[in-house]
Amino acid sequence: MAALKEKVIIKRTTRKGRKKSSYLPPDYKTLQEVIDGIERDYILHTLELTNWNLQKTSRVLDIARNTLKAKMKKYNIDLQ
């Protein structure tokens, strides 16, 4: 018989302040956490490809430079 993965009850508070109890694995991430991680990695990758040039990076990502700066601040990405 296959070993059952241990599940724990986690009480989470969403961004909107809603409380929700669920049976979740210990390493569970919300969809927003997953999206944020992917977005952060993609921004870092693009910054490295453009030698940390914000103008070029924003053009490649097709977002405004101010939006790129805001996302870098959100994800704690500092210019090198």
Residue, then its C-alpha position, 0 to 999 in steps of 0.5 A: m500500500a502506498a504511503l499517504k502524504e501527511k496533510v495538515i489543516i492550515k488556516r490562511t488569510t487571503r489578501k482580502g482578509r477572508k479566512k479559509s481552512s483547508y486540508l493542504p500539504p505543508d509546502y502548499k502555495t497559493l496560485q498568486e504565490v506561484i504566479d509571483g514567483i514565475e514573474r519574478d524569475y522571468i523579470l530577473h532572466t530578462l534583466e540578465l539578458t539585457n545587461w540590466n538595462l531597464q529600458k530594453t527590459s521593459r521593451v522586451l517584456d512589453i510593459a512601461r518602465n515605471t511598471l517594471k520598476a514597481k515590480m522590481k520593488k515588489y520582488n526586491i530586485d535591486l539594480q546591479 
